[in-house]
Amino acid sequence: MPDKLTVAILCGGVSPEHEVSMNSARNIYTAINKEKYRVEVIGVARNGQWFHLSEADFFKMKSIEGSEAGRLLALAPGAGQVIFYQPGDTQFPNSPIPQFPKIDVVFPIIHGPFGEDGTLQGLLSLLGLPFVGPGVLGSSAGMDKDVTKRLLRDAGIFVAPWVTIFKHEQPDFPAIAGKLGFPIFVKPANMGSSVGISKAENERELRDAVALAFKYDTKVLVEQGIKGREIETAVLGNMENAQASGVGEIVMEKGFYDYESKYLSPDAAKVVIPARDISARAVENIRATALKAYHVLGLEGLSRLDAFLVDDDTVCVNEPNTLPGFTNISMYPKLWEQAGIAYPDLIDRLLTLAIERHKRDGALQRTRF
């Protein structure tokens, strides 16, 4: 039997989605095929330090806060290596210390800024390590809601009208309200899990919503509210073999699908897979739009596309999620489960895609001759 491949699950991070990442990572760790893969866990603390976590510590800690988390790690760019670092030293010690296991592939499941915005993907690329999910460009383009909308709009994909505000500007709130009407949704440009998102029904609420969003980003989107069904589909594959799943729907009794309804009050939202009472024509339109958006944004590996289906079956793309929640009950794996791919098999497929893409890109010529 061939040697096991070593998978490093990278979790935690410095964003407000730290706990969401930890939950996804524990589900992946539990489900991964241990006969095929050796699994190591690298946790990124809230202060940005990297730690090698034991299985026992990984499963008991809610978040990664400091030195008690595990053994500090350091990186060796260009060498494809991660090594242990002695806490308190100002440089790598001369005395021999255990080598971190050679990593064959990384499953980064850090959500939000510094996790799925291209920052981490650039670091992993410099390390020379294969990793699950889109590369630098796809991750950054898919994370920034303003950039996403511009690219999709220019490709002929329908997106909700919006206004972009920067923190150094003085917004003309009456003009914004006059252009977009109410209700309006206000979002930090670079944030996930609906953190910092508000719905405004009047100008006072709009001002408060913008102030809240600026706590999380220096760029904010003010977006026209779209009346339609909240539809999601999952995409799996690299640029040469991407496929779209069926369609799921988020049904809210009231309010909108915010952080609380996703993670703190799950009964507030109902996930329906497959979505009901949608024509076959509309489903195919949603899937085709998801694949087009996937290619326009340069996504690879995986992504979940969130959209609205309006009354005439028009598809309005809301946003992609380039590293979607990955618990065994999250929308992305549930959509593929409904399509016949079990959760452990989906993990295996994603790791295989990461290695295949790394080999494909590694074959490119890096010199002039």
Secondary structure, DSSP 4 states (H G I P E B T S, - for coil): -PPPEEEEEEEE-SSTTHHHHHHHHHHHHHHS-TTTEEEEEEEE-TTS-EEEEPHHHHHH-SS--SGGGSEEEEEETTTTEEEE--TT-SS--SS--PBPPPPSEEEE---STTTSSSHHHHHHHHHT--BSS--HHHHHHHH-HHHHHHHHHHTT--B--EEEEETTS---HHHHHHHH-SSEEEEESS--TTTT-EEESSHHHHHHHHHHHTTT-SEEEEEE---SEEEEEEEEE-TTT-EEEEEEEEEESSS---HIIIII-GGGEEEESSPSS--HHHHHHHHHHHHHHHHHTT--EEEEEEEEE-TTS-EEEEEEESS---STTSHHHHHHHHTT--HHHHHHHHHHHHHHHHHHHHTS--S--
